[in-house]
């Protein structure tokens, strides 16, 4: 994994002429796209996930009303933070006795914007496995836990906490789905050597991308460097036949540092 330092010089033009495919939801892609532009790169936004409100928000609203019943609330993503905390801020404050945990630093930063600064967050990863290694989550007998997540999330976190003695409730607070986007402009640009790197932020996103671009696009993807910060995405990329996978540190800065390091070693318009 690449160590992040003081951050890249965003006036250097080190990504000049490099087309970078960003597959994040649009509302999460702006900062990264701006950094790539400042370095001379050419971001291409192709969201493979859309985030919307759940069709039935009543279970979430009911949980917010009885939030005092819980000992621990876990947010699985920044999207969960935004969907839940905006509703809490509109109607009540956060109960002081309810601890807060999240799987990654991005979610922790989102919580800070809502005034929650004491957050259990792993230092050595950004997934359920990393959170479950935290000492605060080892002894869970009879603790009441609510997990705020999107639709059809992983079961590992809740199942493990139940095995440790916790009473766990899942609450869906947003819905993830595959967008309806015409891939032909992207594929044309890609075939014309317009894409030199692909940034993948989730396993579900990788599945969606492969489905959206079809067999022709998959051949292009297999030959293009894919940048990710996550073990599970790396494993899925390998299983999908992608030949060039580059691990980065977490966050936008980690992604940019990874791009700079890679292109610093491959300082030409196309790859061998």
Backbone bond lengths (Angstrom), bond angles and torsions (degrees), N, CA, C in turn:
res aa  C-N    CA-C-N  psi(-1)  N-CA   C-N-CA  omega(-1)  CA-C   N-CA-C  phi
1 X - - - 1.460 - - 1.527 109.19 -
2 X 1.306 115.66 142.50 1.457 121.06 -177.20 1.519 109.89 -80.40
3 X 1.284 116.93 132.16 1.454 120.60 176.82 1.519 109.27 -82.44
4 X 1.333 115.94 134.82 1.454 119.82 177.25 1.511 109.30 -91.15
5 X 1.306 115.64 139.44 1.447 120.20 178.88 1.513 110.30 -111.99
6 X 1.331 116.17 -127.57 1.453 119.81 -177.92 1.508 112.28 -75.65
7 X 1.340 117.55 -8.40 1.456 120.23 -179.30 1.508 110.60 103.00
8 X 1.327 117.04 157.25 1.453 120.70 -177.23 1.522 112.45 -73.54
9 X 1.322 114.93 155.55 1.455 121.28 172.08 1.523 107.31 -78.49
10 X 1.333 117.21 105.78 1.453 121.19 -172.66 1.528 113.01 -78.58
11 X 1.310 117.93 11.11 1.467 120.00 174.52 1.522 111.03 -115.14
12 X 1.327 117.72 11.74 1.456 120.70 -168.50 1.514 114.39 -83.08
13 X 1.339 118.34 -21.54 1.455 120.18 -176.96 1.512 113.99 69.12
14 X 1.329 117.41 21.94 1.461 120.76 -175.41 1.520 113.87 -70.00
15 X 1.331 117.51 -15.01 1.462 120.80 177.94 1.533 111.36 -106.85
16 X 1.318 116.25 19.96 1.468 119.71 -177.42 1.524 110.95 -55.66
17 X 1.312 116.02 129.70 1.452 121.49 177.33 1.514 115.56 78.81
18 X 1.332 118.05 3.99 1.459 121.23 -178.38 1.529 109.62 -97.28
19 X 1.313 116.41 120.89 1.447 121.27 175.42 1.513 110.06 -86.57
20 X 1.331 117.14 123.39 1.460 122.26 -175.06 1.529 108.43 -117.81
21 X 1.318 116.80 118.57 1.459 121.90 178.90 1.525 109.27 -85.81
22 X 1.336 116.54 118.44 1.456 123.05 178.79 1.517 107.95 -106.15
23 X 1.333 116.78 121.10 1.461 121.06 -172.93 1.528 113.17 -105.45
24 X 1.311 117.68 7.75 1.459 120.60 -179.24 1.532 111.10 -69.13
25 X 1.353 117.36 161.98 1.462 119.49 168.09 1.524 109.90 -54.83
26 X 1.327 116.47 146.35 1.466 119.96 -173.20 1.525 112.61 -56.23
27 X 1.326 117.46 -39.58 1.468 119.11 -176.06 1.520 112.58 -71.22
28 X 1.333 117.85 -8.50 1.453 121.15 178.32 1.527 112.80 -111.32
29 X 1.319 117.37 5.21 1.463 120.34 -173.15 1.518 113.85 -102.81
30 X 1.328 117.69 -13.56 1.462 120.46 -169.89 1.515 114.84 -61.83
31 X 1.336 118.05 -47.19 1.456 120.48 -176.70 1.522 111.47 -64.19
32 X 1.342 116.52 -43.95 1.458 119.97 179.38 1.523 110.99 -64.48
33 X 1.323 117.32 -42.44 1.466 120.71 178.42 1.521 110.95 -60.57
34 X 1.329 116.70 -39.91 1.469 120.64 179.42 1.522 111.04 -64.25
35 X 1.330 117.44 -43.48 1.458 120.24 179.52 1.525 111.13 -63.22
36 X 1.317 116.63 -40.75 1.464 120.13 179.07 1.524 110.37 -63.99
37 X 1.337 116.87 -41.44 1.467 120.31 178.30 1.523 111.13 -62.11
38 X 1.340 116.60 -42.62 1.458 120.40 -179.05 1.519 111.85 -63.29
39 X 1.321 116.43 -25.60 1.464 121.13 177.53 1.528 112.12 -90.78
40 X 1.321 116.12 7.62 1.455 120.32 176.77 1.511 114.78 91.51
41 X 1.344 117.59 -2.13 1.453 120.93 -178.80 1.509 112.54 -78.07
42 X 1.332 114.98 172.77 1.456 121.45 -177.14 1.529 108.68 -123.45
43 X 1.343 117.97 91.06 1.464 120.33 -179.30 1.528 111.36 -70.19
44 X 1.317 115.74 137.87 1.457 121.92 175.18 1.525 106.47 -119.68
45 X 1.337 116.65 113.56 1.458 121.19 -176.11 1.520 109.70 -88.48
46 X 1.317 114.81 119.89 1.463 121.86 178.36 1.524 107.37 -139.08
47 X 1.342 117.37 82.40 1.468 119.97 -175.25 1.520 111.87 -66.25
48 X 1.313 116.38 128.76 1.465 121.07 179.16 1.529 111.47 -103.63
49 X 1.326 116.14 1.16 1.458 122.29 173.76 1.522 108.79 -137.88
50 X 1.326 116.12 141.99 1.456 121.77 169.81 1.523 107.73 -118.97
51 X 1.321 115.42 144.19 1.457 121.55 -179.24 1.525 108.01 -115.35
52 X 1.307 116.03 126.57 1.465 120.40 178.84 1.520 109.02 -137.59
53 X 1.333 115.96 168.23 1.465 120.02 175.99 1.530 109.72 -65.63
54 X 1.311 116.16 149.05 1.459 120.68 173.95 1.526 109.36 -63.10
55 X 1.325 116.07 147.00 1.458 119.84 -179.99 1.525 111.28 -62.20
56 X 1.313 117.00 -37.73 1.468 121.59 178.55 1.520 108.44 -115.36
57 X 1.312 116.72 103.18 1.461 120.52 -178.53 1.519 112.81 -90.36
58 X 1.315 117.88 -2.38 1.458 119.46 -174.50 1.521 113.03 -61.19
59 X 1.356 119.84 -43.09 1.475 117.85 176.92 1.527 113.00 -58.03
60 X 1.321 117.48 -38.34 1.459 120.61 177.45 1.526 110.66 -65.57
61 X 1.326 116.99 -44.95 1.467 120.16 -179.82 1.525 110.51 -63.29
62 X 1.332 116.96 -40.24 1.464 119.90 178.73 1.528 111.29 -64.48
63 X 1.332 117.00 -38.33 1.470 120.47 179.45 1.516 111.13 -66.12
64 X 1.329 116.34 -39.06 1.469 119.54 178.67 1.531 110.63 -61.80
65 X 1.333 116.99 -38.83 1.467 120.68 179.06 1.524 110.92 -61.20
66 X 1.337 117.19 -39.02 1.472 120.74 -176.26 1.530 112.05 -105.64
67 X 1.321 115.73 29.50 1.458 120.61 -178.33 1.522 112.54 -59.01
68 X 1.337 116.82 -28.51 1.467 120.62 -179.38 1.524 112.72 -63.41
69 X 1.335 118.23 -17.27 1.461 120.73 -178.21 1.527 112.95 -72.51
70 X 1.343 117.10 -15.50 1.461 120.27 -172.22 1.525 111.61 -97.37
71 X 1.329 114.09 157.84 1.470 121.25 174.20 1.524 111.24 -98.27
72 X 1.346 116.18 -28.47 1.458 120.81 -174.61 1.520 109.15 -145.74
73 X 1.328 115.74 136.26 1.467 122.25 173.54 1.522 108.03 -119.03
74 X 1.330 115.60 131.06 1.461 121.06 -178.88 1.521 108.98 -116.52
75 X 1.334 116.14 129.57 1.453 122.72 176.43 1.526 107.97 -107.62
76 X 1.328 117.05 125.37 1.460 119.65 -173.76 1.522 113.23 -87.13
77 X 1.346 118.31 -9.66 1.465 119.91 -175.86 1.518 109.92 -165.59
78 X 1.352 117.47 163.64 1.467 119.79 172.80 1.525 112.37 -59.04
79 X 1.337 117.37 -33.13 1.462 119.45 177.31 1.524 111.00 -61.36
80 X 1.336 116.94 -41.34 1.457 120.56 177.48 1.524 110.74 -61.68
81 X 1.329 116.07 -42.45 1.469 119.91 179.01 1.519 110.43 -59.26
82 X 1.319 116.91 -49.79 1.464 120.12 -175.94 1.521 111.44 -63.96
83 X 1.323 117.75 -43.83 1.463 120.61 -177.57 1.521 111.86 -66.29
84 X 1.343 116.99 -38.51 1.463 120.34 -176.14 1.524 111.91 -83.19
85 X 1.329 116.18 -48.15 1.465 118.87 -173.05 1.520 112.54 -67.99
86 X 1.320 118.22 -30.37 1.469 119.58 177.06 1.523 110.35 -64.25
87 X 1.326 117.23 -37.30 1.464 120.41 177.46 1.521 111.42 -72.38
88 X 1.328 117.26 -40.20 1.466 119.93 178.86 1.518 110.30 -63.84
89 X 1.320 116.43 -44.57 1.475 119.85 -179.16 1.535 110.37 -60.15
90 X 1.329 117.31 -33.47 1.468 120.25 -177.85 1.519 112.66 -72.04
91 X 1.361 117.18 -23.23 1.454 117.54 -172.51 1.510 117.42 -127.16
92 X 1.349 117.60 -16.08 1.455 118.83 -175.75 1.520 109.92 -166.80
93 X 1.319 116.69 176.84 1.448 121.15 174.05 1.515 110.75 -100.64
94 X 1.326 116.07 173.63 1.464 120.35 178.73 1.523 109.00 -84.09
95 X 1.337 118.76 127.99 1.478 120.60 179.47 1.529 111.33 -63.35
96 X 1.294 116.58 130.37 1.465 120.38 -173.98 1.525 112.75 -63.73
97 X 1.320 117.99 -30.40 1.469 119.74 -175.73 1.524 112.63 -82.01
98 X 1.319 118.75 -8.83 1.462 121.74 -177.77 1.527 109.02 -89.64
99 X 1.324 116.67 111.83 1.462 120.96 177.74 1.525 109.88 -71.31
100 X 1.324 115.25 159.85 1.469 121.35 -177.13 1.516 109.05 -128.24
101 X 1.324 115.41 135.61 1.460 121.25 176.67 1.517 109.27 -136.10
102 X 1.320 115.42 157.18 1.453 120.02 176.67 1.521 108.82 -152.79
103 X 1.330 115.63 161.16 1.464 119.35 -173.90 1.525 113.36 -83.61
104 X 1.334 118.44 -14.71 1.458 118.18 -175.30 1.514 113.30 -151.70
105 X 1.313 115.17 164.13 1.466 121.28 -176.53 1.525 112.24 -69.43
106 X 1.329 117.89 -27.53 1.456 119.72 176.77 1.519 111.23 -62.83
107 X 1.318 116.36 -41.28 1.464 120.64 176.72 1.526 110.73 -68.28
108 X 1.330 116.41 -37.65 1.466 119.79 178.25 1.525 110.87 -62.99
109 X 1.337 116.76 -40.40 1.468 119.50 177.03 1.522 110.83 -65.01
110 X 1.328 117.10 -38.21 1.464 119.92 177.56 1.523 110.76 -63.49
111 X 1.326 117.07 -39.44 1.465 120.55 177.67 1.530 111.68 -64.88
112 X 1.313 116.58 -37.05 1.469 120.56 178.43 1.524 111.15 -59.56
113 X 1.327 116.14 -35.22 1.466 119.11 178.98 1.525 111.97 -65.48
114 X 1.313 116.36 -19.48 1.466 120.99 175.92 1.526 112.04 -100.83
115 X 1.321 116.62 11.76 1.450 120.93 175.18 1.510 115.75 86.97
116 X 1.334 118.25 7.84 1.464 121.04 178.57 1.526 107.82 -100.20
117 X 1.316 115.77 105.94 1.465 120.73 -173.24 1.526 113.35 -107.09
118 X 1.313 117.25 -18.37 1.470 120.32 178.49 1.528 107.84 -95.68
119 X 1.324 115.41 96.82 1.455 121.66 -172.91 1.527 109.14 -128.84
120 X 1.309 116.38 133.89 1.465 121.66 172.41 1.528 106.97 -80.45
121 X 1.318 116.72 113.33 1.461 121.14 -176.77 1.524 109.33 -143.04
122 X 1.317 118.76 133.19 1.474 119.96 -177.15 1.516 111.97 -69.47
123 X 1.326 114.94 148.29 1.456 121.52 176.75 1.527 111.72 -93.28
124 X 1.331 116.47 -19.64 1.462 119.95 -170.24 1.527 112.85 -113.43
125 X 1.313 117.57 27.31 1.452 119.85 178.62 1.510 111.10 168.00
126 X 1.328 116.30 -178.10 1.461 120.17 -179.62 1.523 109.72 -146.62
127 X 1.335 115.53 51.84 1.451 120.07 177.90 1.522 109.75 -147.27
128 X 1.328 116.16 179.46 1.461 120.45 -177.45 1.518 111.49 -60.94
129 X 1.331 116.42 -38.93 1.458 119.81 -179.69 1.523 111.44 -59.34
130 X 1.326 116.48 -43.72 1.465 120.31 -179.44 1.523 111.06 -65.83
131 X 1.331 117.33 -42.01 1.466 119.79 178.95 1.519 110.78 -64.46
132 X 1.310 117.51 -39.82 1.466 120.93 -178.42 1.522 112.87 -67.22
133 X 1.313 117.45 -17.10 1.468 120.36 175.85 1.529 112.39 -81.66
134 X 1.321 117.72 -11.55 1.461 120.31 -177.27 1.533 110.40 -66.04
135 X 1.332 117.10 138.42 1.475 120.02 -177.63 1.528 112.99 -60.58
136 X 1.334 117.46 -30.20 1.477 119.71 -178.17 1.520 112.63 -67.76
137 X 1.330 118.30 -13.98 1.464 121.23 -177.45 1.526 112.70 -109.66
138 X 1.320 117.38 16.10 1.458 119.56 -178.45 1.526 112.46 -85.03
139 X 1.313 118.00 -43.87 1.466 122.17 -179.19 1.526 107.68 -102.88
140 X 1.338 116.34 104.11 1.466 120.88 -171.35 1.529 112.72 -123.39
141 X 1.309 118.40 12.92 1.459 121.36 -176.31 1.521 111.73 -54.89
142 X 1.344 116.35 122.54 1.465 125.06 175.68 1.535 114.10 64.91
143 X 1.303 117.69 12.47 1.465 119.33 176.60 1.527 109.25 -81.43
144 X 1.336 116.70 140.38 1.460 122.62 179.73 1.528 107.58 -93.60
145 X 1.328 116.22 123.02 1.462 121.95 -174.67 1.524 109.58 -126.02
146 X 1.326 116.80 134.29 1.455 122.03 171.66 1.524 107.98 -116.05
147 X 1.326 116.30 133.49 1.460 122.13 179.50 1.516 108.23 -114.09
148 X 1.321 116.50 116.18 1.459 122.54 177.90 1.526 108.48 -91.63
149 X 1.333 116.16 122.64 1.460 119.48 -174.20 1.531 110.36 -151.22
150 X 1.331 115.90 178.64 1.450 121.47 173.07 1.512 110.82 -88.05
151 X 1.319 115.85 -174.53 1.457 120.78 -179.80 1.525 110.84 -70.21
152 X 1.320 115.44 143.13 1.463 122.17 172.33 1.524 113.07 55.23
153 X 1.319 117.21 43.07 1.458 120.31 178.04 1.521 112.10 -76.01
154 X 1.318 115.63 173.59 1.462 121.00 177.66 1.532 110.34 -64.88
155 X 1.327 116.03 150.67 1.455 121.96 -178.52 1.524 113.19 -98.19
156 X 1.332 117.07 -6.65 1.458 120.53 -173.15 1.521 112.32 -57.05
157 X 1.312 117.63 -45.82 1.465 121.33 -175.18 1.521 110.92 -61.59
158 X 1.318 116.85 -52.73 1.459 119.79 -178.91 1.511 112.91 -65.63
159 X 1.331 116.30 -43.05 1.469 119.38 -179.17 1.523 111.41 -61.54
160 X 1.328 116.53 -42.00 1.465 119.78 -178.75 1.524 111.13 -67.25
161 X 1.317 117.13 -42.37 1.466 120.02 179.28 1.528 111.10 -65.49
162 X 1.320 117.38 -36.53 1.467 119.95 175.31 1.530 110.56 -63.56
163 X 1.324 116.06 -41.12 1.465 119.57 177.79 1.523 112.11 -63.41
164 X 1.330 115.98 -24.90 1.461 120.47 177.83 1.535 112.00 -88.94
165 X 1.324 116.64 3.60 1.466 120.51 173.87 1.506 116.03 105.33
166 X 1.324 118.91 0.68 1.460 121.63 -177.47 1.528 111.38 -80.26
167 X 1.327 115.51 154.74 1.463 122.91 168.49 1.528 107.14 -98.43
168 X 1.318 116.80 115.05 1.464 121.95 -168.56 1.524 110.94 -115.77
169 X 1.326 115.32 134.93 1.465 121.83 171.54 1.527 108.89 -122.54
170 X 1.324 115.75 134.27 1.457 121.07 171.36 1.527 108.66 -95.55
171 X 1.325 115.81 140.75 1.455 120.34 174.35 1.523 108.37 -132.31
172 X 1.323 116.23 120.44 1.470 120.61 176.89 1.526 108.73 -77.50
173 X 1.327 115.98 126.06 1.464 119.21 -178.97 1.528 112.76 -121.01
174 X 1.328 117.33 -3.77 1.466 120.62 172.81 1.517 108.68 -158.25
175 X 1.301 114.81 167.95 1.458 120.70 -177.74 1.520 109.15 -123.23
176 X 1.329 116.22 128.93 1.462 122.43 175.53 1.520 108.46 -100.64
177 X 1.321 116.11 136.80 1.460 118.31 175.57 1.524 109.78 -152.14
178 X 1.306 115.24 162.56 1.463 121.99 -178.66 1.518 109.39 -80.61
179 X 1.322 118.89 128.15 1.461 121.17 -178.96 1.530 112.03 -71.13
180 X 1.318 114.73 158.77 1.463 121.28 172.01 1.529 107.65 -97.67
181 X 1.318 116.24 95.78 1.465 121.88 -176.89 1.524 108.85 -129.38
182 X 1.324 116.37 137.04 1.459 120.99 176.28 1.524 108.64 -73.08
183 X 1.336 119.20 117.49 1.465 120.69 -177.98 1.529 113.66 -83.51
184 X 1.331 118.28 -7.48 1.464 119.75 -172.28 1.530 113.66 -60.83
185 X 1.352 120.24 -43.04 1.474 118.53 176.92 1.531 112.34 -59.61
186 X 1.327 116.39 -41.22 1.465 119.58 177.87 1.515 110.71 -62.96
187 X 1.323 118.04 -47.19 1.462 121.23 -177.18 1.521 111.30 -63.01
188 X 1.327 116.87 -39.04 1.468 119.99 177.36 1.518 110.68 -62.97
189 X 1.320 115.93 -44.86 1.461 121.32 179.01 1.522 110.44 -62.93
190 X 1.313 116.47 -41.89 1.469 122.88 -178.71 1.533 110.03 -64.66
191 X 1.335 116.73 -46.11 1.471 120.46 -179.75 1.523 111.47 -62.92
192 X 1.321 116.28 -27.84 1.467 121.00 178.35 1.527 111.96 -87.88
193 X 1.330 116.37 22.34 1.466 123.35 177.88 1.529 112.04 64.38
194 X 1.346 115.82 33.28 1.460 119.47 -179.77 1.509 114.55 -89.29
195 X 1.339 117.21 -10.75 1.472 121.16 -179.50 1.519 108.53 -120.86
196 X 1.330 115.75 118.70 1.467 120.90 178.59 1.528 113.51 -109.09
197 X 1.336 117.67 -6.18 1.464 120.32 -179.59 1.520 108.67 -158.54
198 X 1.328 115.78 149.39 1.460 122.54 178.60 1.521 108.52 -127.17
199 X 1.334 116.32 131.20 1.463 121.44 178.90 1.531 108.39 -105.71
200 X 1.330 116.08 122.64 1.458 122.43 -179.16 1.525 108.86 -117.25
201 X 1.339 116.90 130.46 1.464 120.89 -174.90 1.513 114.19 -112.19
202 X 1.342 118.78 -8.81 1.458 119.87 179.83 1.517 109.71 -155.27
203 X 1.340 115.83 154.15 1.458 120.39 177.42 1.516 110.98 -64.60
204 X 1.323 116.59 -40.93 1.457 120.19 177.38 1.524 110.81 -62.21
205 X 1.325 116.29 -38.29 1.451 120.37 178.14 1.517 112.23 -63.32
206 X 1.333 116.97 -38.72 1.455 120.16 177.85 1.523 110.27 -64.70
207 X 1.328 117.32 -43.88 1.465 120.43 176.87 1.527 110.87 -58.45
208 X 1.324 115.87 -45.08 1.464 119.76 -179.32 1.516 111.63 -63.82
209 X 1.334 116.53 -42.33 1.459 120.10 -179.74 1.524 110.51 -59.61
210 X 1.317 116.81 -47.02 1.466 120.63 -179.09 1.529 110.30 -61.00
211 X 1.315 116.03 -39.90 1.460 119.89 179.27 1.530 111.54 -68.49
212 X 1.313 116.93 -39.49 1.468 121.31 -175.39 1.524 112.80 -72.18
213 X 1.334 118.19 -33.71 1.466 120.30 -175.21 1.520 112.81 -93.57
214 X 1.326 118.03 -9.57 1.459 120.80 174.95 1.525 113.44 70.77
215 X 1.328 115.24 -171.75 1.459 120.56 -174.13 1.527 111.99 -66.34
216 X 1.340 116.61 -40.58 1.469 119.13 178.63 1.521 110.97 -61.43
217 X 1.319 115.79 -45.53 1.454 119.72 179.08 1.513 112.52 -65.75
218 X 1.327 116.66 -35.14 1.459 119.29 -179.87 1.528 111.04 -64.32
219 X 1.304 116.82 -35.61 1.464 119.45 176.81 1.527 110.54 -63.77
220 X 1.321 116.53 -39.35 1.462 119.72 176.28 1.524 110.84 -66.00
221 X 1.335 115.74 -42.73 1.461 120.55 -179.15 1.522 111.42 -62.32
222 X 1.325 116.66 -40.50 1.464 120.24 -178.17 1.525 112.44 -61.90
223 X 1.325 116.22 -25.35 1.463 120.01 -177.12 1.527 113.45 -102.06
224 X 1.345 117.19 3.41 1.461 121.91 -176.12 1.523 109.36 -109.44
225 X 1.339 118.71 138.10 1.463 120.00 177.03 1.528 112.07 -59.39
226 X 1.316 115.97 129.93 1.459 122.74 177.89 1.522 108.40 -109.55
227 X 1.323 115.99 130.63 1.464 122.36 -177.22 1.530 109.27 -110.34
228 X 1.322 116.22 127.81 1.456 121.21 178.34 1.521 109.35 -150.66
229 X 1.333 115.06 157.54 1.471 120.08 178.91 1.521 112.35 -107.58
230 X 1.337 117.51 6.67 1.458 119.52 -168.46 1.528 112.48 -122.69
231 X 1.327 115.46 138.49 1.461 121.80 179.27 1.522 112.18 -59.37
232 X 1.343 116.68 -47.91 1.454 119.71 -174.90 1.525 111.61 -64.30
233 X 1.330 116.77 -36.57 1.469 119.27 178.15 1.522 109.96 -68.29
234 X 1.330 116.59 -39.92 1.457 119.87 178.08 1.525 110.45 -60.15
235 X 1.323 116.88 -44.67 1.470 119.95 179.89 1.518 111.36 -64.16
236 X 1.322 117.39 -41.09 1.464 120.78 178.87 1.521 110.65 -66.76
237 X 1.329 117.40 -37.77 1.457 120.44 178.37 1.521 111.13 -63.42
238 X 1.327 116.33 -42.41 1.464 120.24 177.43 1.528 110.16 -61.02
239 X 1.338 116.20 -45.42 1.455 120.38 -179.58 1.526 112.14 -65.16
240 X 1.327 116.72 -24.90 1.464 121.27 -179.59 1.520 112.85 -84.71
241 X 1.321 117.16 -3.52 1.453 120.58 177.47 1.510 115.13 94.58
242 X 1.322 117.60 7.28 1.465 120.70 178.49 1.523 108.86 -73.12
243 X 1.318 115.88 129.05 1.468 120.44 -170.28 1.523 113.82 -94.36
244 X 1.338 117.25 -24.31 1.461 120.64 -176.35 1.523 108.78 -120.58
245 X 1.321 116.28 106.44 1.460 121.83 -177.79 1.519 108.10 -124.13
246 X 1.325 116.15 126.77 1.462 120.56 -176.53 1.520 108.96 -121.07
247 X 1.331 116.38 119.80 1.454 122.23 -179.97 1.513 110.71 -83.51
248 X 1.334 115.78 135.98 1.451 121.38 178.65 1.522 109.84 -120.60
249 X 1.298 116.43 171.29 1.454 121.19 168.23 1.523 108.81 -75.46
250 X 1.338 115.12 170.54 1.454 120.55 -175.35 1.526 111.69 -74.68
251 X 1.330 115.88 157.54 1.452 121.98 173.09 1.518 113.40 81.96
252 X 1.333 115.25 172.47 1.460 120.68 -179.42 1.526 111.86 -61.21
253 X 1.334 116.16 -40.92 1.466 118.73 -179.82 1.518 110.94 -63.63
254 X 1.338 116.72 -40.66 1.459 119.76 177.80 1.516 111.82 -62.69
255 X 1.343 116.79 -40.16 1.461 120.53 178.20 1.521 111.08 -63.41
256 X 1.327 116.13 -45.58 1.464 119.84 -179.50 1.525 110.63 -64.23
257 X 1.322 117.28 -42.68 1.457 119.70 177.84 1.522 111.16 -60.61
258 X 1.336 116.28 -38.34 1.456 119.78 177.81 1.518 111.89 -63.93
259 X 1.327 116.63 -42.99 1.463 120.44 177.24 1.525 111.15 -61.09
260 X 1.325 115.78 -44.37 1.465 119.74 -178.69 1.526 110.97 -64.24
261 X 1.313 116.63 -42.14 1.461 118.94 -179.29 1.528 110.66 -66.21
262 X 1.334 115.89 -43.30 1.458 118.89 -178.93 1.524 111.34 -62.98
263 X 1.325 116.64 -51.46 1.464 119.25 -177.08 1.512 112.23 -72.28
264 X 1.356 116.76 -21.58 1.448 118.81 172.90 1.515 112.05 -65.37
265 X 1.349 115.84 -31.49 1.459 120.55 178.79 1.529 111.82 -87.62
266 X 1.318 117.02 -16.96 1.466 121.40 -176.94 1.526 107.86 -127.76
267 X 1.309 115.80 63.03 1.449 122.10 -169.51 1.533 110.95 -81.82
268 X 1.342 114.38 68.10 1.456 120.39 174.45 1.518 107.76 -156.36
269 X 1.295 117.43 167.79 1.463 121.72 -170.89 1.516 112.76 -74.00
270 X 1.319 118.75 -26.67 1.448 121.08 179.93 1.512 108.58 -128.14
271 X 1.336 116.20 168.88 1.447 121.13 -173.03 1.511 111.08 -110.39
272 X 1.333 116.24 152.93 1.462 119.59 -179.68 1.509 111.09 -70.22
